[in-house]
Amino acid sequence: MIVENIKGLCRLNGTNINRIEMQCGFSHGSVRKWDDNPPSVWKVKAVADLFGVTVDDIIREQTTDRAE
């Protein structure tokens, strides 16, 4: 759920998870593990701030594709 939402935000913003990890200072491959090993709220907030969305947008169960 979290990873899919981030992937959707990446698609909408023309970026990818590797770039997000670098911009936020996370280790390579860490975001892809977040569905199995939930991150701290601070890490989710860092991603949300980067995209200009809320933490809820990252963790909600709905898709992040707002173009629909």
CYANA upper distance limits for C-alpha pairs under 8 A (distance plus 0.5 A):
  1 MET  CA      5 ASN  CA      6.66
  1 MET  CA     35 ASP  CA      6.87
  1 MET  CA     59 ILE  CA      7.45
  1 MET  CA     60 ARG  CA      7.85
  1 MET  CA     61 GLU  CA      6.41
  2 ILE  CA      6 ILE  CA      6.77
  2 ILE  CA     34 TRP  CA      7.21
  2 ILE  CA     35 ASP  CA      6.47
  2 ILE  CA     58 ILE  CA      6.34
  2 ILE  CA     59 ILE  CA      5.73
  2 ILE  CA     60 ARG  CA      7.94
  2 ILE  CA     61 GLU  CA      8.42
  3 VAL  CA      7 LYS  CA      6.59
  3 VAL  CA     31 VAL  CA      7.34
  3 VAL  CA     32 ARG  CA      6.52
  3 VAL  CA     33 LYS  CA      8.40
  3 VAL  CA     34 TRP  CA      6.97
  3 VAL  CA     35 ASP  CA      6.77
  4 GLU  CA      8 GLY  CA      6.64
  4 GLU  CA     63 THR  CA      8.07
  5 ASN  CA      9 LEU  CA      6.78
  5 ASN  CA     57 ASP  CA      8.11
  5 ASN  CA     58 ILE  CA      6.22
  5 ASN  CA     59 ILE  CA      7.89
  5 ASN  CA     60 ARG  CA      8.44
  5 ASN  CA     62 GLN  CA      8.46
  5 ASN  CA     63 THR  CA      6.55
  5 ASN  CA     64 THR  CA      5.81
  6 ILE  CA     10 CYS  CA      6.58
  6 ILE  CA     17 ILE  CA      8.05
  6 ILE  CA     58 ILE  CA      6.98
  6 ILE  CA     64 THR  CA      8.34
  7 LYS  CA     11 ARG  CA      6.73
  7 LYS  CA     16 ASN  CA      7.64
  7 LYS  CA     17 ILE  CA      7.41
  8 GLY  CA     12 LEU  CA      6.77
  8 GLY  CA     63 THR  CA      7.86
  8 GLY  CA     64 THR  CA      6.04
  8 GLY  CA     65 ASP  CA      6.43
  9 LEU  CA     13 ASN  CA      6.59
  9 LEU  CA     51 PHE  CA      7.89
  9 LEU  CA     64 THR  CA      6.89
  9 LEU  CA     65 ASP  CA      7.82
 10 CYS  CA     14 GLY  CA      6.30
 10 CYS  CA     15 THR  CA      5.32
 10 CYS  CA     16 ASN  CA      5.71
 10 CYS  CA     17 ILE  CA      7.42
 11 ARG  CA     15 THR  CA      6.88
 11 ARG  CA     16 ASN  CA      7.79
 12 LEU  CA     65 ASP  CA      7.88
 13 ASN  CA     51 PHE  CA      8.48
 15 THR  CA     19 ARG  CA      7.21
 15 THR  CA     20 ILE  CA      8.13
 16 ASN  CA     20 ILE  CA      6.95
 17 ILE  CA     21 GLU  CA      6.64
 17 ILE  CA     31 VAL  CA      7.68
 17 ILE  CA     32 ARG  CA      8.47
 18 ASN  CA     22 MET  CA      6.85
 18 ASN  CA     28 HIS  CA      7.26
 18 ASN  CA     29 GLY  CA      7.89
 19 ARG  CA     23 GLN  CA      6.57
 20 ILE  CA     24 CYS  CA      6.57
 20 ILE  CA     47 VAL  CA      7.78
 21 GLU  CA     25 GLY  CA      6.39
 21 GLU  CA     26 PHE  CA      5.27
 21 GLU  CA     27 SER  CA      7.02
 21 GLU  CA     28 HIS  CA      6.91
 21 GLU  CA     29 GLY  CA      8.29
 21 GLU  CA     30 SER  CA      8.06
 21 GLU  CA     31 VAL  CA      7.52
 22 MET  CA     26 PHE  CA      6.63
 22 MET  CA     27 SER  CA      8.03
 22 MET  CA     28 HIS  CA      8.07
 24 CYS  CA     46 ALA  CA      6.98
 24 CYS  CA     47 VAL  CA      7.53
 26 PHE  CA     30 SER  CA      7.18
 26 PHE  CA     31 VAL  CA      8.41
 29 GLY  CA     33 LYS  CA      7.59
 30 SER  CA     34 TRP  CA      7.52
 33 LYS  CA     37 ASN  CA      6.36
 33 LYS  CA     38 PRO  CA      8.25
 34 TRP  CA     38 PRO  CA      5.19
 34 TRP  CA     39 PRO  CA      6.35
 39 PRO  CA     43 LYS  CA      6.73
 39 PRO  CA     44 VAL  CA      7.27
 40 SER  CA     44 VAL  CA      7.11
 41 VAL  CA     45 LYS  CA      6.52
 42 TRP  CA     46 ALA  CA      6.65
 43 LYS  CA     47 VAL  CA      6.99
 44 VAL  CA     48 ALA  CA      6.63
 44 VAL  CA     55 VAL  CA      6.78
 44 VAL  CA     58 ILE  CA      7.61
 45 LYS  CA     49 ASP  CA      6.42
 45 LYS  CA     54 THR  CA      8.06
 45 LYS  CA     55 VAL  CA      6.17
 46 ALA  CA     50 LEU  CA      6.68
 47 VAL  CA     51 PHE  CA      6.92
 48 ALA  CA     52 GLY  CA      6.36
 48 ALA  CA     53 VAL  CA      5.48
 48 ALA  CA     54 THR  CA      6.01
 48 ALA  CA     55 VAL  CA      6.07
 48 ALA  CA     57 ASP  CA      8.15
 48 ALA  CA     58 ILE  CA      7.18
 49 ASP  CA     53 VAL  CA      6.72
 49 ASP  CA     54 THR  CA      7.83
 53 VAL  CA     57 ASP  CA      6.78
 53 VAL  CA     58 ILE  CA      8.36
 54 THR  CA     58 ILE  CA      7.44
 55 VAL  CA     59 ILE  CA      6.92
 56 ASP  CA     60 ARG  CA      6.10
 57 ASP  CA     64 THR  CA      7.50
 58 ILE  CA     64 THR  CA      8.40
